[in-house]
Structure formats: C-alpha cells, structure tokens
C-alpha cells in the first residue's frame, strides 16, 4: 500500500482537528499554532481519543501533505467535535481547520509534531487476527509501510499502534473511494475483503 493516504491512514477522518482556533497566531509562535490541534489530538499529538489519530511522530513531509490536502479539500473532512479547551464540544472539521493556514503555518505545525514521540494507543487486539494481518501486511503493504508501518521515514503516517477505531474508519473511506489513492495502492486495497481489513487493523493495533 503506497500511502500518503492510509496513515490517513493517516489523517483523513479527523486528523489535526481544531487548527482554526489558532490560525491567527504568527507562524513563528508554534505554541499558539498547535494549541487548537492539541485540543483534539492531545498534548504533543498523543491522542487518547479512539476516533482521533495520534499524529505526534509523523514525518514532517507527510504532515505537510496532509494539511495541504485538507486545505484544498482533496481529502474527506467529516464533522467532529473539539475534545478539550474553551470550545469543547463545538463542531469543526479538518477542511475548516486548515483553511486559513499559510504555507509557513503548515510547515511550522508539521515540524513541531514531527519532533514529538509517537505514543502508541493502549488497546486490545485479537491475536489470531493480528497474526493473519501480519501475513497480509507482508504481502500487500510492507513495501510502503516498513517495519509493520512503524517508520515515520516512509512519509506515510504511522500505522503501528494507531487507534483501531480510527483505522477502521479510514479503511472505509479507502474502500468506498472517498479518499483518493494512487493506482498502485487502489489495486492493493481492491484485493482486500472485509476479513482481511479486520486482520490488518488488529495487526497494527497489536503494537504496544
């Protein structure tokens, strides 16, 4: 699976929510820029919300690509709620959140989160499914998601230890075609049935 998409799986279904709270800040004032992001993604991008991706530790390149895709409305932007802070429970989406970010802002935000640690989700997975998922990963995904999808340097987001609920939602957008993919990745996704996808999700969710 080439990605820039799955790590939609990475960032597609709600990633980096809340950026609009801080877009008035100077790009140099990183703490202000990421304040809104942390309201949904947790401090330093270590989300504890099952439907919000962990983004701390992603590569700067992938984060910049993702933000640009949201700003240009090339990726789906489902509505969600801000999780903490003064605007808690108010509605937003990633397209709105990224809309007013300048290129410099996106670079600063991406750089900040790329320098954070990826904190794997605390969750339970099915061992039998995870074992099957490993086989599927090695066949379909390993080329672009090395080391079980744990390497930020792949510029594909991080799958290993990502929230399983988020991965489930993202796979749905891939299968439906709502999330754009390159031809090579689409061919790999088209090979997967429901059980194979569930196995992959459990495999990535098994990383502690």
C-alpha positions as CSV (number, residue, x, y, z in Angstrom):
1,X,0.0,0.0,0.0
2,X,1.6,3.3,-1.0
3,X,0.1,5.8,1.3
4,X,0.1,9.4,1.9
5,X,-3.4,8.1,2.3
6,X,-3.7,5.2,4.7
7,X,-2.0,6.7,7.6
8,X,-5.0,8.7,6.8
9,X,-4.4,6.1,7.4
10,X,-3.5,8.8,8.2
11,X,-5.0,11.8,8.9
12,X,-8.0,11.6,6.9
13,X,-11.0,11.1,9.2
14,X,-10.4,13.9,11.5
15,X,-6.8,14.3,12.0
16,X,-5.4,17.7,13.2
17,X,-8.8,18.9,14.2
18,X,-9.1,22.3,15.8
19,X,-6.4,24.2,13.9
20,X,-8.8,27.0,13.3
21,X,-8.6,28.0,16.9
22,X,-5.0,29.2,16.4
23,X,-4.6,30.3,12.8
24,X,-4.4,34.0,13.7
25,X,-1.2,33.4,15.5
26,X,2.2,34.0,13.9
27,X,3.8,31.0,12.2
28,X,6.8,31.6,14.4
29,X,4.6,31.2,17.5
30,X,4.4,27.4,17.4
31,X,2.7,27.0,20.8
32,X,-0.2,29.1,19.6
33,X,-0.4,27.3,16.3
34,X,-0.6,23.9,17.9
35,X,-2.9,24.9,20.7
36,X,-6.0,24.1,18.7
37,X,-4.5,20.9,17.3
38,X,-3.9,19.6,20.8
39,X,-7.5,20.3,21.7
40,X,-8.4,17.3,19.6
41,X,-5.2,15.3,19.1
42,X,-4.0,15.6,22.7
43,X,-0.8,17.2,24.0
44,X,2.1,16.8,21.5
45,X,-0.3,14.9,19.2
46,X,-0.6,11.9,21.6
47,X,-4.4,11.4,21.1
48,X,-6.3,9.2,23.6
49,X,-9.5,9.6,21.6
50,X,-10.3,6.3,19.7
51,X,-11.5,8.1,16.6
52,X,-8.8,10.8,16.5
53,X,-5.4,9.8,15.1
54,X,-2.2,10.0,17.0
55,X,-0.1,12.4,15.0
56,X,3.0,13.1,17.1
57,X,6.0,11.5,15.5
58,X,4.6,11.5,11.9
59,X,7.1,12.8,9.3
60,X,7.1,16.5,8.6
61,X,6.6,15.8,4.9
62,X,3.6,13.6,5.5
63,X,2.0,16.2,7.8
64,X,2.5,19.0,5.3
65,X,1.0,16.9,2.6
66,X,-2.0,16.1,4.8
67,X,-2.6,19.7,5.8
68,X,-2.4,20.9,2.2
69,X,-4.9,18.1,1.2
70,X,-7.3,19.2,3.8
71,X,-6.9,22.9,3.0
72,X,-7.6,22.2,-0.7
73,X,-10.5,19.9,0.2
74,X,-8.9,16.9,-1.6
75,X,-9.4,14.6,1.4
76,X,-12.7,14.0,3.2
77,X,-13.4,16.2,6.2
78,X,-16.1,14.6,8.4
79,X,-17.6,16.8,11.0
80,X,-16.4,16.2,14.6
81,X,-16.3,17.9,17.9
82,X,-13.4,19.6,19.7
83,X,-12.5,17.5,22.6
84,X,-10.9,19.9,25.2
85,X,-10.4,23.6,25.8
86,X,-12.7,26.6,25.8
87,X,-14.5,25.4,22.6
88,X,-15.0,21.9,23.8
89,X,-17.9,20.1,22.1
90,X,-18.3,22.7,19.3
91,X,-18.3,21.3,15.8
92,X,-15.5,21.5,13.3
93,X,-13.8,19.6,10.6
94,X,-10.3,19.4,9.1
95,X,-11.1,21.4,6.0
96,X,-12.3,24.3,8.1
97,X,-9.4,23.9,10.5
98,X,-6.7,24.1,7.8
99,X,-8.5,26.7,5.6
100,X,-6.7,29.7,6.9
101,X,-3.2,28.2,7.4
102,X,-0.5,29.7,5.3
103,X,2.3,27.6,3.9
104,X,4.6,28.8,6.7
105,X,2.0,27.9,9.3
106,X,1.7,24.4,7.9
107,X,5.4,24.0,7.9
108,X,5.7,25.1,11.5
109,X,2.9,22.8,12.6
110,X,4.3,19.8,10.7
111,X,7.8,20.4,12.0
112,X,6.5,20.6,15.6
113,X,4.6,17.3,15.5
114,X,7.3,15.5,13.6
115,X,9.6,16.2,16.5
116,X,7.3,14.6,19.1
117,X,7.2,11.0,20.1
118,X,4.6,8.7,18.6
119,X,2.7,7.3,21.7
120,X,1.0,4.1,20.8
121,X,-2.6,3.6,21.7
122,X,-3.5,1.5,24.7
123,X,-5.9,-1.0,23.3
124,X,-6.7,-4.7,22.9
125,X,-6.4,-6.6,19.7
126,X,-7.3,-10.2,18.6
127,X,-4.1,-12.2,18.5
128,X,-5.3,-14.7,15.8
129,X,-6.4,-11.8,13.6
130,X,-3.2,-10.0,14.2
131,X,-1.2,-13.0,13.0
132,X,-3.2,-13.2,9.8
133,X,-2.8,-9.4,9.5
134,X,1.0,-9.8,9.6
135,X,0.8,-12.1,6.6
136,X,-1.4,-9.7,4.7
137,X,0.8,-6.7,5.6
138,X,3.9,-8.5,4.3
139,X,2.2,-9.3,1.1
140,X,0.3,-6.1,0.3
141,X,1.7,-3.3,2.5
142,X,5.3,-3.9,3.5
143,X,6.8,-2.1,0.5
144,X,5.5,1.3,1.6
145,X,4.9,0.7,5.3
146,X,8.1,-0.7,6.6
147,X,8.7,-2.3,10.0
148,X,5.0,-3.0,10.4
149,X,4.0,0.5,9.5
150,X,6.1,2.0,12.3
151,X,8.6,4.1,10.4
152,X,7.9,7.8,10.1
153,X,10.6,8.0,7.4
154,X,8.2,6.2,5.0
155,X,6.3,9.5,4.8
156,X,3.1,7.5,5.0
157,X,1.9,8.2,8.5
158,X,2.4,5.6,11.3
159,X,0.1,2.6,11.4
160,X,1.7,0.5,14.1
161,X,0.0,1.4,17.4
162,X,-2.6,3.7,15.8
163,X,-6.1,3.7,17.2
164,X,-8.0,0.8,15.7
165,X,-11.3,2.7,15.6
166,X,-9.6,5.4,13.5
167,X,-8.0,2.8,11.2
168,X,-11.4,1.2,10.7
169,X,-13.0,4.5,9.7
170,X,-10.1,5.3,7.3
171,X,-10.2,1.9,5.6
172,X,-13.9,2.5,5.0
173,X,-13.1,5.7,3.1
174,X,-10.4,3.9,1.1
175,X,-12.7,1.0,0.1
176,X,-15.6,3.4,-0.8
177,X,-13.2,5.6,-2.9
178,X,-14.0,8.6,-0.8
179,X,-10.3,9.0,0.0
180,X,-8.2,9.4,-3.2
181,X,-5.5,6.8,-3.8
182,X,-2.8,6.2,-6.4
183,X,-3.4,3.4,-8.8
184,X,-0.9,1.0,-7.1
185,X,-2.5,1.5,-3.7
186,X,-6.0,1.1,-5.1
187,X,-5.1,-2.2,-6.6
188,X,-3.8,-3.4,-3.2
189,X,-7.0,-2.1,-1.4
190,X,-9.2,-3.8,-4.0
191,X,-7.6,-7.2,-3.1
192,X,-8.7,-6.9,0.5
193,X,-12.0,-8.3,1.7
194,X,-13.7,-7.4,4.9
195,X,-11.9,-10.1,6.9
196,X,-8.5,-9.1,5.6
197,X,-9.1,-5.5,6.5
198,X,-10.1,-6.5,10.0
199,X,-7.0,-8.6,10.3
200,X,-4.8,-5.7,9.2
201,X,-6.4,-3.4,11.8
202,X,-5.8,-5.9,14.5
203,X,-2.2,-6.3,13.4
204,X,-1.5,-2.6,13.5
205,X,-3.4,-2.3,16.8
206,X,-1.3,-5.1,18.4
207,X,1.8,-2.9,18.6
208,X,2.3,-1.8,22.2
